[in-house]
Amino acid sequence: MKTGKHILVTGGAGFIGAHLVERLLKDGKGVVVIDDLSTGSWNNLRAVAQHRNFRFIQTKISAYAELPELAAEAEFIFHLAATVGVELVVKSALHVLEASFNEMQTLLRAAAKNSTPLLLTSTSEVYGKSAKPEFSEEDDLLIGPPGQSRWSYACSKLTDEFLALAYAREKKLPVTIARLFNTVGPRQTGRYGMVLPRFIAAAKAGEPLKVFGDGAQSRCFCLVHDVVEALVRLQKCSSARGEIFNIGGTEEISIFELAQLVVETLDSKSRIELIPYDQAYAPGFDDMRRRKPLVEKLERHVSFKPQTTLSEIIKLTAA
Ligand SMILES: NC(=O)c1ccc[n+]([C@@H]2O[C@H](COP(=O)([O-])OP(=O)(O)OC[C@H]3O[C@@H](n4cnc5c(N)ncnc54)[C@H](O)[C@@H]3O)[C@@H](O)[C@H]2O)c1
């Protein structure tokens, strides 16, 4: 790849990152990916591996000596690298907290040297245990106690948000924060506890679909291509700088109904099994009952609202 203006994508070998990379290359951009392949996979980037405008660097962000130059020369930075997945987070809170802060700080310092605009992918987990029917970017946040390690992911992402906005205010760094809700679609792995890929794999294999808890907890799912469209529009939107945006689907479904819909859509013979949370994760595991985004702010700034229906998403993912 020729040197010059490129877009830097951290975590670009991950599920969402790889879809974003494909889209940016299709738009004619030069793309550099930094990924340590801890949860991501080179396989996700197979389709673009030989692209002349693509470069892959396998490293942790903080371990890459040339990061300052790479960030300074970039036209834009998408920061997606993170330890993701409830199972993984419950197992290694220390890693989640230390790595996330360290990587974010390293990246922001590098970006600030040349005021390279940066977008951070945060998460709906930051809304914590809020009982509001829909979450707005201006809401107070209600995180669970530190004795429960599952909240370390929310706290680390929230710290990233605070840090990014402090750089925006004090260093005039153009940052945008995107709080992603459940994002699903082709190539997502179920290895780290993601619900839809787990259900689809079980339904295809004729094995039981394991629903954790009573299954009445509800979520909204959004197709990864819709999320990528929103991210690309935010990148181009000057009024988005210094702002936080929810990105997610708005069709709410309980996890039990989701399991039923997967079985129906894929014409599977699988049963649905309820598994108590303390068997699935750890004793005292705390889940959120509902998690639905308000997406009016996203629509107002970039004229886009995710649209793909859940049954279309299931078919696309299963295929
Ligand atoms: N998938 C979702 O539903 C969802 C929901 C909310 C937020 N998010 C956020 O979106 C982003 C992408 O998520 P994803 O689902 O694609 O996860 P993913 O695990 O597939 O992607 C994360 C990528 O980051 C890489 N990585 C992790 N730590 C790194 C480090 N220190 N240095 C370099 N690379 C590193 C991993 O190898 C992986 O390729 C994450 O920031 C995540 O928190 C995702």
The ligand as an ORCA input file, in Angstrom:
! r2SCAN-3c Opt
* xyz 0 1
  N     -20.641     -7.007     18.881
  C     -21.434     -6.285     19.647
  O     -22.622     -6.601     19.795
  C     -20.927     -5.037     20.319
  C     -21.817     -4.337     21.156
  C     -21.362     -3.188     21.786
  C     -20.085     -2.721     21.563
  N     -19.247     -3.418     20.757
  C     -17.890     -2.875     20.568
  O     -17.526     -2.925     19.201
  C     -16.134     -3.212     19.076
  C     -15.919     -4.411     18.168
  O     -16.585     -5.539     18.694
  P     -16.654     -6.947     17.954
  O     -17.968     -7.537     18.265
  O     -16.231     -6.790     16.552
  O     -15.579     -7.768     18.805
  P     -14.315     -8.648     18.327
  O     -13.800     -9.326     19.549
  O     -14.703     -9.483     17.176
  O     -13.310     -7.522     17.851
  C     -12.365     -6.893     18.695
  C     -11.019     -6.961     18.005
  O     -10.040     -6.253     18.760
  C      -8.838     -7.025     18.798
  N      -8.115     -6.583     19.993
  C      -8.499     -6.719     21.292
  N      -7.602     -6.125     22.104
  C      -6.646     -5.592     21.304
  C      -5.464     -4.829     21.543
  N      -5.098     -4.502     22.786
  N      -4.698     -4.438     20.486
  C      -5.057     -4.766     19.219
  N      -6.167     -5.475     18.934
  C      -6.955     -5.880     19.964
  C      -9.301     -8.470     18.817
  O      -8.336     -9.392     18.365
  C     -10.488     -8.399     17.855
  O     -10.114     -8.628     16.518
  C     -15.614     -3.410     20.496
  O     -15.023     -2.209     20.934
  C     -16.856     -3.701     21.297
  O     -16.718     -3.299     22.633
  C     -19.634     -4.569     20.132
*
